């Protein structure tokens, strides 16, 4: 019985004090905010019943960041701008020569523009 009592006892810790935390945060990130941004963060943290630092960490974990443009997207946008220029030229030609003369070219160009827009939209964002 004395053996089991010795096993259940924790060793004497002469330091005492607070037990160590499971997750130790050692790094700091300094962020500059405007007064409006700071007020917004503090308000949202208060509404959530959290400290601003805890709310900020949680918001950073759940945030979804979308890349601006991939190189292939930039190429598609340049192509789209060129097509828009061609469409504008066809519209001017239709005004001078009549709509029936450029109808086929306009339909083809609109179809191409639609394809490019679908490629940009279907990008996994």
MOPAC internal coordinates of N, CA, C and O (Angstrom, degrees):
PM7 1SCF
backbone

  N    0.0000 0     0.00 0     0.00 0    0    0    0
  C    1.4370 1     0.00 0     0.00 0    1    0    0
  C    1.5325 1   110.52 1     0.00 0    2    1    0
  O    1.2310 1   120.98 1   142.51 1    3    2    1
  N    1.3195 1   115.73 1   -37.49 1    3    2    1
  C    1.4590 1   119.07 1   179.06 1    5    3    2
  C    1.5192 1   111.09 1   -65.86 1    6    5    3
  O    1.2310 1   120.43 1   148.70 1    7    6    5
  N    1.3278 1   116.79 1   -31.30 1    7    6    5
  C    1.4596 1   120.93 1   178.89 1    9    7    6
  C    1.5161 1   111.65 1   -65.10 1   10    9    7
  O    1.2310 1   120.44 1   136.80 1   11   10    9
  N    1.3269 1   116.77 1   -43.20 1   11   10    9
  C    1.4577 1   120.47 1  -179.99 1   13   11   10
  C    1.5244 1   111.03 1   -67.26 1   14   13   11
  O    1.2310 1   119.80 1   145.99 1   15   14   13
  N    1.3159 1   117.99 1   -34.01 1   15   14   13
  C    1.4511 1   120.37 1   177.73 1   17   15   14
  C    1.5202 1   110.42 1   -66.13 1   18   17   15
  O    1.2310 1   120.11 1   142.79 1   19   18   17
  N    1.3229 1   117.39 1   -37.21 1   19   18   17
  C    1.4588 1   120.92 1   179.10 1   21   19   18
  C    1.5257 1   110.96 1   -69.18 1   22   21   19
  O    1.2310 1   119.90 1   143.65 1   23   22   21
  N    1.3301 1   117.79 1   -36.35 1   23   22   21
  C    1.4624 1   121.29 1   179.77 1   25   23   22
  C    1.5292 1   111.42 1   -68.46 1   26   25   23
  O    1.2310 1   120.28 1   143.16 1   27   26   25
  N    1.3279 1   117.07 1   -36.84 1   27   26   25
  C    1.4558 1   121.27 1  -177.79 1   29   27   26
  C    1.5270 1   112.77 1   -76.35 1   30   29   27
  O    1.2310 1   120.20 1   160.45 1   31   30   29
  N    1.3244 1   117.23 1   -19.55 1   31   30   29
  C    1.4552 1   119.97 1  -179.20 1   33   31   30
  C    1.5254 1   109.64 1   -78.27 1   34   33   31
  O    1.2310 1   121.40 1   -41.32 1   35   34   33
  N    1.3151 1   114.94 1   138.68 1   35   34   33
  C    1.4627 1   119.96 1   176.66 1   37   35   34
  C    1.5226 1   108.19 1   -82.96 1   38   37   35
  O    1.2310 1   120.21 1   -31.03 1   39   38   37
  N    1.3208 1   117.20 1   148.97 1   39   38   37
  C    1.4674 1   118.30 1   179.73 1   41   39   38
  C    1.5328 1   110.40 1   -65.42 1   42   41   39
  O    1.2310 1   121.68 1   -29.09 1   43   42   41
  N    1.3068 1   114.39 1   150.91 1   43   42   41
  C    1.4624 1   120.67 1  -178.98 1   45   43   42
  C    1.5209 1   109.11 1   -69.58 1   46   45   43
  O    1.2310 1   121.40 1   -51.85 1   47   46   45
  N    1.3333 1   114.92 1   128.15 1   47   46   45
  C    1.4547 1   120.34 1   177.86 1   49   47   46
  C    1.5263 1   107.92 1  -109.67 1   50   49   47
  O    1.2310 1   119.96 1   -71.62 1   51   50   49
  N    1.3291 1   117.69 1   108.38 1   51   50   49
  C    1.4609 1   119.68 1  -176.18 1   53   51   50
  C    1.5361 1   113.04 1   -67.92 1   54   53   51
  O    1.2310 1   119.66 1   157.76 1   55   54   53
  N    1.3305 1   118.25 1   -22.24 1   55   54   53
  C    1.4594 1   120.11 1  -177.79 1   57   55   54
  C    1.5230 1   111.35 1   -72.22 1   58   57   55
  O    1.2310 1   120.63 1   134.63 1   59   58   57
  N    1.3214 1   116.40 1   -45.37 1   59   58   57
  C    1.4554 1   119.43 1  -175.55 1   61   59   58
  C    1.5221 1   109.72 1    72.00 1   62   61   59
  O    1.2310 1   120.57 1    22.38 1   63   62   61
  N    1.2968 1   116.52 1  -157.62 1   63   62   61
  C    1.4616 1   120.88 1   175.33 1   65   63   62
  C    1.5170 1   113.63 1    84.70 1   66   65   63
  O    1.2310 1   121.89 1    14.12 1   67   66   65
  N    1.2979 1   113.99 1  -165.88 1   67   66   65
  C    1.4519 1   121.84 1  -174.72 1   69   67   66
  C    1.5306 1   111.08 1   -74.82 1   70   69   67
  O    1.2310 1   119.76 1   -41.83 1   71   70   69
  N    1.3188 1   118.07 1   138.17 1   71   70   69
  C    1.4683 1   119.44 1   177.66 1   73   71   70
  C    1.5351 1   110.21 1   -69.18 1   74   73   71
  O    1.2310 1   120.19 1   -26.66 1   75   74   73
  N    1.3204 1   117.24 1   153.34 1   75   74   73
  C    1.4753 1   119.10 1  -179.02 1   77   75   74
  C    1.5300 1   111.10 1   -66.49 1   78   77   75
  O    1.2310 1   121.32 1   -32.23 1   79   78   77
  N    1.3472 1   115.08 1   147.77 1   79   78   77
  C    1.4651 1   120.77 1   179.69 1   81   79   78
  C    1.5176 1   109.98 1   -76.20 1   82   81   79
  O    1.2310 1   120.96 1   -27.78 1   83   82   81
  N    1.3373 1   115.76 1   152.22 1   83   82   81
  C    1.4559 1   120.27 1   179.19 1   85   83   82
  C    1.5276 1   110.75 1   -70.23 1   86   85   83
  O    1.2310 1   120.53 1   137.27 1   87   86   85
  N    1.3248 1   116.59 1   -42.73 1   87   86   85
  C    1.4638 1   121.48 1   178.87 1   89   87   86
  C    1.5162 1   107.58 1  -114.82 1   90   89   87
  O    1.2310 1   121.41 1   -62.80 1   91   90   89
  N    1.3185 1   114.90 1   117.20 1   91   90   89
  C    1.4568 1   119.32 1  -177.71 1   93   91   90
  C    1.5309 1   108.39 1  -100.85 1   94   93   91
  O    1.2310 1   120.23 1   -59.78 1   95   94   93
  N    1.3205 1   117.17 1   120.22 1   95   94   93
  C    1.4636 1   122.15 1   179.20 1   97   95   94
  C    1.5218 1   107.77 1   -91.41 1   98   97   95
  O    1.2310 1   121.27 1   -68.32 1   99   98   97
  N    1.3204 1   115.18 1   111.68 1   99   98   97
  C    1.4571 1   120.06 1  -176.04 1  101   99   98
  C    1.5162 1   112.83 1  -107.80 1  102  101   99
  O    1.2310 1   120.00 1   157.75 1  103  102  101
  N    1.3313 1   117.61 1   -22.25 1  103  102  101
  C    1.4567 1   120.72 1  -175.96 1  105  103  102
  C    1.5165 1   111.09 1   -96.39 1  106  105  103
  O    1.2310 1   121.36 1   -30.20 1  107  106  105
  N    1.3189 1   115.00 1   149.80 1  107  106  105
  C    1.4543 1   120.93 1   176.74 1  109  107  106
  C    1.5183 1   108.81 1  -123.53 1  110  109  107
  O    1.2310 1   121.18 1   -31.64 1  111  110  109
  N    1.3140 1   115.35 1   148.36 1  111  110  109
  C    1.4541 1   121.91 1   175.98 1  113  111  110
  C    1.5166 1   107.12 1  -128.39 1  114  113  111
  O    1.2310 1   120.80 1   -62.53 1  115  114  113
  N    1.2926 1   116.08 1   117.47 1  115  114  113
  C    1.4630 1   120.30 1  -179.22 1  117  115  114
  C    1.5319 1   108.13 1   -88.38 1  118  117  115
  O    1.2310 1   120.43 1   -51.62 1  119  118  117
  N    1.3107 1   116.77 1   128.38 1  119  118  117
  C    1.4574 1   122.64 1  -178.80 1  121  119  118
  C    1.5196 1   108.43 1  -126.20 1  122  121  119
  O    1.2310 1   120.55 1   -49.66 1  123  122  121
  N    1.3185 1   116.55 1   130.34 1  123  122  121
  C    1.4657 1   120.20 1   176.38 1  125  123  122
  C    1.5180 1   108.36 1   -92.58 1  126  125  123
  O    1.2310 1   120.70 1   -47.90 1  127  126  125
  N    1.3105 1   116.26 1   132.10 1  127  126  125
  C    1.4546 1   122.33 1  -178.47 1  129  127  126
  C    1.5178 1   109.97 1  -127.38 1  130  129  127
  O    1.2310 1   121.12 1   -27.79 1  131  130  129
  N    1.3122 1   115.47 1   152.21 1  131  130  129
  C    1.4566 1   119.34 1   169.24 1  133  131  130
  C    1.5229 1   107.20 1   -78.53 1  134  133  131
  O    1.2310 1   120.53 1   -12.76 1  135  134  133
  N    1.3092 1   116.60 1   167.24 1  135  134  133
  C    1.4603 1   120.14 1   178.25 1  137  135  134
  C    1.5233 1   110.59 1   -61.43 1  138  137  135
  O    1.2310 1   120.59 1   142.67 1  139  138  137
  N    1.3173 1   116.48 1   -37.33 1  139  138  137
  C    1.4626 1   120.79 1   179.78 1  141  139  138
  C    1.5217 1   110.99 1   -64.55 1  142  141  139
  O    1.2310 1   120.37 1   134.97 1  143  142  141
  N    1.3465 1   116.89 1   -45.03 1  143  142  141
  C    1.4658 1   120.57 1   179.49 1  145  143  142
  C    1.5291 1   111.18 1   -63.15 1  146  145  143
  O    1.2310 1   121.12 1   137.98 1  147  146  145
  N    1.3174 1   115.46 1   -42.02 1  147  146  145
  C    1.4685 1   119.39 1   179.71 1  149  147  146
  C    1.5295 1   110.88 1   -64.16 1  150  149  147
  O    1.2310 1   120.82 1   136.33 1  151  150  149
  N    1.3318 1   116.05 1   -43.67 1  151  150  149
  C    1.4656 1   120.77 1   178.62 1  153  151  150
  C    1.5282 1   110.41 1   -61.75 1  154  153  151
  O    1.2310 1   120.49 1   138.87 1  155  154  153
  N    1.3250 1   116.67 1   -41.13 1  155  154  153
  C    1.4664 1   121.16 1   179.86 1  157  155  154
  C    1.5302 1   111.23 1   -63.30 1  158  157  155
  O    1.2310 1   120.49 1   135.00 1  159  158  157
  N    1.3167 1   116.67 1   -45.00 1  159  158  157
  C    1.4707 1   121.06 1   179.76 1  161  159  158
  C    1.5244 1   110.59 1   -64.91 1  162  161  159
  O    1.2310 1   120.48 1   134.48 1  163  162  161
  N    1.3184 1   116.68 1   -45.52 1  163  162  161
  C    1.4644 1   119.53 1  -179.28 1  165  163  162
  C    1.5261 1   111.30 1   -64.75 1  166  165  163
  O    1.2310 1   120.28 1   142.22 1  167  166  165
  N    1.3296 1   117.07 1   -37.78 1  167  166  165
  C    1.4666 1   120.46 1   178.95 1  169  167  166
  C    1.5201 1   110.90 1   -65.41 1  170  169  167
  O    1.2310 1   120.61 1   133.72 1  171  170  169
  N    1.3203 1   116.45 1   -46.28 1  171  170  169
  C    1.4668 1   119.98 1  -179.78 1  173  171  170
  C    1.5279 1   110.84 1   -64.79 1  174  173  171
  O    1.2310 1   120.14 1   141.96 1  175  174  173
  N    1.3288 1   117.34 1   -38.04 1  175  174  173
  C    1.4633 1   120.55 1   178.47 1  177  175  174
  C    1.5242 1   110.28 1   -65.88 1  178  177  175
  O    1.2310 1   120.25 1   138.97 1  179  178  177
  N    1.3308 1   117.12 1   -41.03 1  179  178  177
  C    1.4622 1   120.78 1   179.56 1  181  179  178
  C    1.5250 1   110.29 1   -64.12 1  182  181  179
  O    1.2310 1   120.48 1   138.50 1  183  182  181
  N    1.3411 1   116.69 1   -41.50 1  183  182  181
  C    1.4650 1   120.60 1   178.96 1  185  183  182
  C    1.5299 1   111.48 1   -63.58 1  186  185  183
  O    1.2310 1   120.87 1   146.72 1  187  186  185
  N    1.3377 1   115.95 1   -33.28 1  187  186  185
  C    1.4602 1   120.68 1   179.68 1  189  187  186
  C    1.5292 1   111.79 1   -84.02 1  190  189  187
  O    1.2310 1   120.21 1   172.96 1  191  190  189
  N    1.3323 1   117.21 1    -7.04 1  191  190  189
  C    1.4600 1   120.81 1  -179.15 1  193  191  190
  C    1.5208 1   111.91 1    72.65 1  194  193  191
  O    1.2310 1   120.71 1  -145.19 1  195  194  193
  N    1.3221 1   116.25 1    34.81 1  195  194  193
  C    1.4616 1   121.43 1  -177.51 1  197  195  194
  C    1.5236 1   109.72 1  -126.53 1  198  197  195
  O    1.2310 1   121.44 1   -14.42 1  199  198  197
  N    1.3166 1   114.85 1   165.58 1  199  198  197
  C    1.4562 1   119.89 1   170.48 1  201  199  198
  C    1.5274 1   107.62 1   -78.16 1  202  201  199
  O    1.2310 1   119.93 1   -28.13 1  203  202  201
  N    1.3296 1   117.73 1   151.87 1  203  202  201
  C    1.4694 1   119.59 1  -179.12 1  205  203  202
  C    1.5302 1   113.48 1   -57.79 1  206  205  203
  O    1.2310 1   120.06 1   142.28 1  207  206  205
  N    1.3236 1   117.50 1   -37.72 1  207  206  205
  C    1.4653 1   119.62 1  -179.31 1  209  207  206
  C    1.5259 1   110.98 1   -66.84 1  210  209  207
  O    1.2310 1   119.96 1   140.07 1  211  210  209
  N    1.3313 1   117.68 1   -39.93 1  211  210  209
  C    1.4666 1   120.90 1   178.93 1  213  211  210
  C    1.5288 1   110.01 1   -67.86 1  214  213  211
  O    1.2310 1   120.44 1   139.58 1  215  214  213
  N    1.3353 1   116.76 1   -40.42 1  215  214  213
  C    1.4682 1   120.36 1   178.57 1  217  215  214
  C    1.5194 1   110.10 1   -63.77 1  218  217  215
  O    1.2310 1   120.60 1   138.39 1  219  218  217
  N    1.3309 1   116.46 1   -41.61 1  219  218  217
  C    1.4682 1   121.81 1  -179.33 1  221  219  218
  C    1.5276 1   110.96 1   -63.14 1  222  221  219
  O    1.2310 1   120.55 1   137.59 1  223  222  221
  N    1.3493 1   116.55 1   -42.41 1  223  222  221
  C    1.4691 1   119.74 1   178.81 1  225  223  222
  C    1.5246 1   110.33 1   -64.31 1  226  225  223
  O    1.2310 1   120.39 1   136.01 1  227  226  225
  N    1.3237 1   116.86 1   -43.99 1  227  226  225
  C    1.4612 1   121.02 1  -179.77 1  229  227  226
  C    1.5274 1   110.75 1   -64.64 1  230  229  227
  O    1.2310 1   120.39 1   139.12 1  231  230  229
  N    1.3211 1   116.87 1   -40.88 1  231  230  229
  C    1.4648 1   120.87 1   178.65 1  233  231  230
  C    1.5329 1   110.44 1   -64.04 1  234  233  231
  O    1.2310 1   120.38 1   142.71 1  235  234  233
  N    1.3243 1   116.87 1   -37.29 1  235  234  233
  C    1.4604 1   120.59 1   179.12 1  237  235  234
  C    1.5306 1   111.17 1   -67.88 1  238  237  235
  O    1.2310 1   120.46 1   144.40 1  239  238  237
  N    1.3235 1   116.72 1   -35.60 1  239  238  237
  C    1.4662 1   119.62 1   179.06 1  241  239  238
  C    1.5164 1   112.06 1   -69.60 1  242  241  239
  O    1.2310 1   120.43 1   143.04 1  243  242  241
  N    1.3338 1   116.79 1   -36.96 1  243  242  241
  C    1.4622 1   120.52 1  -175.73 1  245  243  242
  C    1.5198 1   113.42 1   -91.50 1  246  245  243
  O    1.2310 1   119.98 1   174.02 1  247  246  245
  N    1.3231 1   117.65 1    -5.98 1  247  246  245
  C    1.4618 1   120.52 1  -176.37 1  249  247  246
  C    1.5206 1   110.78 1   -66.91 1  250  249  247
  O    1.2310 1   121.51 1   -36.44 1  251  250  249
  N    1.3249 1   114.71 1   143.56 1  251  250  249
  C    1.4619 1   120.96 1   177.02 1  253  251  250
  C    1.5233 1   107.29 1  -114.55 1  254  253  251
  O    1.2310 1   120.84 1   -63.67 1  255  254  253
  N    1.3139 1   116.00 1   116.33 1  255  254  253
  C    1.4529 1   121.26 1  -177.08 1  257  255  254
  C    1.5232 1   108.84 1  -103.58 1  258  257  255
  O    1.2310 1   121.12 1   -48.27 1  259  258  257
  N    1.3177 1   115.47 1   131.73 1  259  258  257
  C    1.4608 1   121.28 1   179.67 1  261  259  258
  C    1.5211 1   107.70 1  -108.59 1  262  261  259
  O    1.2310 1   120.86 1   -52.44 1  263  262  261
  N    1.3146 1   115.97 1   127.56 1  263  262  261
  C    1.4582 1   120.53 1   178.69 1  265  263  262
  C    1.5189 1   109.91 1   -63.77 1  266  265  263
  O    1.2310 1   120.66 1   -32.55 1  267  266  265
  N    1.3134 1   116.35 1   147.45 1  267  266  265
  C    1.4633 1   119.88 1  -178.27 1  269  267  266
  C    1.5246 1   110.89 1   -63.35 1  270  269  267
  O    1.2310 1   120.25 1   106.72 1  271  270  269
  N    1.2925 1   117.12 1   -73.28 1  271  270  269
  C    1.4602 1   120.93 1  -179.60 1  273  271  270
  C    1.5194 1   109.69 1  -144.53 1  274  273  271
  O    1.2310 1   121.35 1   -43.05 1  275  274  273
  N    1.2969 1   115.03 1   136.95 1  275  274  273
  C    1.4529 1   120.55 1   171.49 1  277  275  274
  C    1.5252 1   107.10 1   -85.12 1  278  277  275
  O    1.2310 1   119.58 1   -20.38 1  279  278  277
  N    1.3286 1   118.41 1   159.62 1  279  278  277
  C    1.4672 1   119.15 1   179.46 1  281  279  278
  C    1.5308 1   113.12 1   -57.85 1  282  281  279
  O    1.2310 1   120.23 1   141.77 1  283  282  281
  N    1.3421 1   117.17 1   -38.23 1  283  282  281
  C    1.4647 1   118.23 1   179.34 1  285  283  282
  C    1.5313 1   111.26 1   -69.22 1  286  285  283
  O    1.2310 1   120.21 1   149.44 1  287  286  285
  N    1.3450 1   117.20 1   -30.56 1  287  286  285
  C    1.4670 1   120.16 1   176.00 1  289  287  286
  C    1.5222 1   110.58 1   -67.23 1  290  289  287
  O    1.2310 1   120.69 1   140.16 1  291  290  289
  N    1.3203 1   116.28 1   -39.84 1  291  290  289
  C    1.4635 1   119.78 1   178.58 1  293  291  290
  C    1.5243 1   110.08 1   -62.63 1  294  293  291
  O    1.2310 1   120.48 1   140.75 1  295  294  293
  N    1.3356 1   116.69 1   -39.25 1  295  294  293
  C    1.4682 1   120.29 1   177.17 1  297  295  294
  C    1.5216 1   111.47 1   -63.90 1  298  297  295
  O    1.2310 1   120.79 1   139.05 1  299  298  297
  N    1.3356 1   116.09 1   -40.95 1  299  298  297
  C    1.4650 1   119.51 1   178.24 1  301  299  298
  C    1.5279 1   111.28 1   -64.64 1  302  301  299
  O    1.2310 1   120.52 1   141.77 1  303  302  301
  N    1.3232 1   116.61 1   -38.23 1  303  302  301
  C    1.4628 1   119.43 1   178.71 1  305  303  302
  C    1.5234 1   111.88 1   -67.70 1  306  305  303
  O    1.2310 1   119.86 1   142.89 1  307  306  305
  N    1.3330 1   117.87 1   -37.11 1  307  306  305
  C    1.4691 1   120.50 1   175.51 1  309  307  306
  C    1.5218 1   110.23 1   -64.70 1  310  309  307
  O    1.2310 1   121.00 1   138.93 1  311  310  309
  N    1.3475 1   115.69 1   -41.07 1  311  310  309
  C    1.4578 1   120.33 1   177.80 1  313  311  310
  C    1.5328 1   110.31 1   -62.82 1  314  313  311
  O    1.2310 1   120.64 1   139.49 1  315  314  313
  N    1.3103 1   116.38 1   -40.51 1  315  314  313
  C    1.4647 1   121.81 1   179.29 1  317  315  314
  C    1.5313 1   110.48 1   -64.32 1  318  317  315
  O    1.2310 1   120.38 1   140.02 1  319  318  317
  N    1.3180 1   116.87 1   -39.98 1  319  318  317
  C    1.4714 1   120.44 1   177.73 1  321  319  318
  C    1.5258 1   110.74 1   -63.85 1  322  321  319
  O    1.2310 1   120.88 1   139.50 1  323  322  321
  N    1.3336 1   115.93 1   -40.50 1  323  322  321
  C    1.4604 1   119.65 1   176.98 1  325  323  322
  C    1.5218 1   111.67 1   -63.72 1  326  325  323
  O    1.2310 1   120.42 1   139.43 1  327  326  325
  N    1.3326 1   116.79 1   -40.57 1  327  326  325
  C    1.4610 1   121.01 1   178.50 1  329  327  326
  C    1.5299 1   111.03 1   -65.45 1  330  329  327
  O    1.2310 1   120.65 1   142.41 1  331  330  329
  N    1.3282 1   116.37 1   -37.59 1  331  330  329
  C    1.4633 1   120.09 1   178.00 1  333  331  330
  C    1.5305 1   109.90 1   -64.40 1  334  333  331
  O    1.2310 1   120.64 1   142.08 1  335  334  333
  N    1.3227 1   116.38 1   -37.92 1  335  334  333
  C    1.4648 1   120.48 1   176.85 1  337  335  334
  C    1.5330 1   110.30 1   -64.33 1  338  337  335
  O    1.2310 1   120.60 1   136.26 1  339  338  337
  N    1.3365 1   116.46 1   -43.74 1  339  338  337
  C    1.4632 1   120.39 1   178.13 1  341  339  338
  C    1.5366 1   110.86 1   -62.53 1  342  341  339
  O    1.2310 1   120.47 1   139.21 1  343  342  341
  N    1.3113 1   116.71 1   -40.79 1  343  342  341
  C    1.4612 1   120.57 1   179.05 1  345  343  342
  C    1.5234 1   110.73 1   -62.99 1  346  345  343
  O    1.2310 1   120.94 1   138.86 1  347  346  345
  N    1.3156 1   115.80 1   -41.14 1  347  346  345
  C    1.4588 1   120.18 1   177.98 1  349  347  346
  C    1.5416 1   110.76 1   -61.84 1  350  349  347
  O    1.2310 1   120.68 1   138.24 1  351  350  349
  N    1.3190 1   116.30 1   -41.76 1  351  350  349
  C    1.4711 1   119.88 1   177.62 1  353  351  350
  C    1.5195 1   111.19 1   -64.69 1  354  353  351
  O    1.2310 1   120.43 1   140.59 1  355  354  353
  N    1.3347 1   116.78 1   -39.41 1  355  354  353
  C    1.4648 1   120.03 1   178.15 1  357  355  354
  C    1.5269 1   111.45 1   -65.66 1  358  357  355
  O    1.2310 1   120.01 1   143.42 1  359  358  357
  N    1.3034 1   117.58 1   -36.58 1  359  358  357
  C    1.4660 1   120.92 1   178.04 1  361  359  358
  C    1.5275 1   110.10 1   -64.96 1  362  361  359
  O    1.2310 1   120.64 1   137.90 1  363  362  361
  N    1.3338 1   116.39 1   -42.10 1  363  362  361
  C    1.4682 1   119.04 1   176.72 1  365  363  362
  C    1.5232 1   110.69 1   -62.37 1  366  365  363
  O    1.2310 1   120.52 1   138.75 1  367  366  365
  N    1.3263 1   116.62 1   -41.25 1  367  366  365
  C    1.4694 1   121.23 1   178.59 1  369  367  366
  C    1.5269 1   110.71 1   -64.94 1  370  369  367
  O    1.2310 1   120.66 1   141.85 1  371  370  369
  N    1.3295 1   116.34 1   -38.15 1  371  370  369
  C    1.4663 1   120.02 1   179.03 1  373  371  370
  C    1.5249 1   110.78 1   -65.28 1  374  373  371
  O    1.2310 1   120.15 1   145.08 1  375  374  373
  N    1.3175 1   117.32 1   -34.92 1  375  374  373
  C    1.4620 1   120.29 1   178.79 1  377  375  374
  C    1.5298 1   111.27 1   -68.49 1  378  377  375
  O    1.2310 1   120.29 1   145.48 1  379  378  377
  N    1.3202 1   117.04 1   -34.52 1  379  378  377
  C    1.4652 1   119.23 1  -178.83 1  381  379  378
  C    1.5204 1   112.33 1   -85.61 1  382  381  379
  O    1.2310 1   119.32 1   135.53 1  383  382  381
  N    1.3360 1   118.90 1   -44.47 1  383  382  381
  C    1.4727 1   121.85 1  -174.55 1  385  383  382
  C    1.5260 1   113.13 1   -96.72 1  386  385  383
  O    1.2310 1   119.52 1   166.73 1  387  386  385
  N    1.2835 1   118.52 1   -13.27 1  387  386  385
  C    1.4542 1   121.15 1  -176.84 1  389  387  386
  C    1.5207 1   110.48 1   107.40 1  390  389  387
  O    1.2310 1   120.97 1   -30.02 1  391  390  389
  N    1.2987 1   115.76 1   149.98 1  391  390  389
  C    1.4573 1   121.82 1  -173.88 1  393  391  390
  C    1.5196 1   113.18 1   -69.14 1  394  393  391
  O    1.2310 1   119.76 1   145.04 1  395  394  393
  N    1.3123 1   118.07 1   -34.96 1  395  394  393
  C    1.4608 1   120.84 1  -176.34 1  397  395  394
  C    1.5270 1   112.40 1   -65.93 1  398  397  395
  O    1.2310 1   119.99 1   152.04 1  399  398  397
  N    1.3297 1   117.62 1   -27.96 1  399  398  397
  C    1.4644 1   120.06 1  -178.00 1  401  399  398
  C    1.5310 1   113.05 1   -70.06 1  402  401  399
  O    1.2310 1   119.60 1   153.24 1  403  402  401
  N    1.3342 1   118.37 1   -26.76 1  403  402  401
  C    1.4698 1   120.86 1  -177.02 1  405  403  402
  C    1.5228 1   112.10 1  -116.42 1  406  405  403
  O    1.2310 1   120.11 1  -169.21 1  407  406  405
  N    1.3120 1   117.40 1    10.79 1  407  406  405
  C    1.4633 1   121.29 1  -175.45 1  409  407  406
  C    1.5255 1   111.92 1   -59.13 1  410  409  407
  O    1.2310 1   120.18 1   134.16 1  411  410  409
  N    1.3390 1   117.25 1   -45.84 1  411  410  409
  C    1.4656 1   121.11 1  -177.70 1  413  411  410
  C    1.5314 1   111.09 1   -64.39 1  414  413  411
  O    1.2310 1   120.59 1   135.97 1  415  414  413
  N    1.3333 1   116.48 1   -44.03 1  415  414  413
  C    1.4707 1   120.25 1   179.63 1  417  415  414
  C    1.5311 1   110.83 1   -62.72 1  418  417  415
  O    1.2310 1   120.62 1   140.39 1  419  418  417
  N    1.3304 1   116.42 1   -39.61 1  419  418  417
  C    1.4700 1   120.33 1   179.47 1  421  419  418
  C    1.5248 1   111.16 1   -64.47 1  422  421  419
  O    1.2310 1   120.15 1   137.00 1  423  422  421
  N    1.3184 1   117.31 1   -43.00 1  423  422  421
  C    1.4689 1   120.15 1   179.51 1  425  423  422
  C    1.5267 1   111.16 1   -62.83 1  426  425  423
  O    1.2310 1   120.21 1   136.92 1  427  426  425
  N    1.3288 1   117.20 1   -43.08 1  427  426  425
  C    1.4675 1   120.56 1   178.73 1  429  427  426
  C    1.5284 1   110.92 1   -62.49 1  430  429  427
  O    1.2310 1   120.79 1   136.18 1  431  430  429
  N    1.3311 1   116.10 1   -43.82 1  431  430  429
  C    1.4564 1   119.95 1  -178.50 1  433  431  430
  C    1.5314 1   110.93 1   -67.16 1  434  433  431
  O    1.2310 1   119.90 1   139.38 1  435  434  433
  N    1.3020 1   117.79 1   -40.62 1  435  434  433
  C    1.4665 1   120.46 1   177.18 1  437  435  434
  C    1.5254 1   111.64 1   -63.77 1  438  437  435
  O    1.2310 1   120.70 1   143.34 1  439  438  437
  N    1.3158 1   116.26 1   -36.66 1  439  438  437
  C    1.4595 1   120.21 1   176.64 1  441  439  438
  C    1.5360 1   110.72 1   -64.70 1  442  441  439
  O    1.2310 1   120.47 1   137.69 1  443  442  441
  N    1.3381 1   116.71 1   -42.31 1  443  442  441
  C    1.4686 1   121.05 1   177.77 1  445  443  442
  C    1.5317 1   111.14 1   -63.60 1  446  445  443
  O    1.2310 1   120.77 1   138.06 1  447  446  445
  N    1.3247 1   116.13 1   -41.94 1  447  446  445
  C    1.4600 1   120.24 1   178.88 1  449  447  446
  C    1.5249 1   110.03 1   -62.95 1  450  449  447
  O    1.2310 1   120.55 1   137.94 1  451  450  449
  N    1.3256 1   116.56 1   -42.06 1  451  450  449
  C    1.4555 1   121.16 1   178.58 1  453  451  450
  C    1.5307 1   110.80 1   -60.91 1  454  453  451
  O    1.2310 1   120.19 1   138.63 1  455  454  453
  N    1.3370 1   117.25 1   -41.37 1  455  454  453
  C    1.4733 1   120.92 1   178.66 1  457  455  454
  C    1.5268 1   111.54 1   -62.24 1  458  457  455
  O    1.2310 1   120.53 1   136.32 1  459  458  457
  N    1.3286 1   116.59 1   -43.68 1  459  458  457
  C    1.4698 1   120.46 1  -179.49 1  461  459  458
  C    1.5283 1   110.18 1   -64.98 1  462  461  459
  O    1.2310 1   120.46 1   138.12 1  463  462  461
  N    1.3259 1   116.73 1   -41.88 1  463  462  461
  C    1.4678 1   119.53 1   178.83 1  465  463  462
  C    1.5258 1   111.30 1   -64.20 1  466  465  463
  O    1.2310 1   119.92 1   142.97 1  467  466  465
  N    1.3224 1   117.76 1   -37.03 1  467  466  465
  C    1.4612 1   120.23 1   177.34 1  469  467  466
  C    1.5290 1   111.12 1   -64.36 1  470  469  467
  O    1.2310 1   120.42 1   140.70 1  471  470  469
  N    1.3496 1   116.79 1   -39.30 1  471  470  469
  C    1.4674 1   120.13 1   178.35 1  473  471  470
  C    1.5231 1   110.72 1   -63.16 1  474  473  471
  O    1.2310 1   120.65 1   138.73 1  475  474  473
  N    1.3302 1   116.37 1   -41.27 1  475  474  473
  C    1.4606 1   119.58 1   179.08 1  477  475  474
  C    1.5198 1   111.84 1   -68.19 1  478  477  475
  O    1.2310 1   120.48 1   142.29 1  479  478  477
  N    1.3406 1   116.69 1   -37.71 1  479  478  477
  C    1.4494 1   120.77 1  -178.83 1  481  479  478
  C    1.5201 1   112.16 1   -71.23 1  482  481  479
  O    1.2310 1   120.02 1   143.20 1  483  482  481
  N    1.3411 1   117.57 1   -36.80 1  483  482  481
  C    1.4534 1   121.62 1  -176.12 1  485  483  482
  C    1.5258 1   113.04 1   -76.95 1  486  485  483
  O    1.2310 1   120.24 1   176.71 1  487  486  485
  N    1.3164 1   117.15 1    -3.29 1  487  486  485
  C    1.4594 1   119.98 1   178.00 1  489  487  486
  C    1.5187 1   108.79 1   -61.01 1  490  489  487
  O    1.2310 1   119.90 1   -44.42 1  491  490  489
  N    1.3228 1   117.79 1   135.58 1  491  490  489
  C    1.4721 1   122.70 1  -176.32 1  493  491  490
  C    1.5178 1   111.62 1   -70.64 1  494  493  491
  O    1.2310 1   120.78 1   -96.87 1  495  494  493
  N    1.2989 1   116.12 1    83.13 1  495  494  493
  C    1.4660 1   120.66 1  -179.75 1  497  495  494
  C    1.4733 1   109.74 1  -108.44 1  498  497  495
  O    1.2310 1   120.10 1   180.00 1  499  498  497

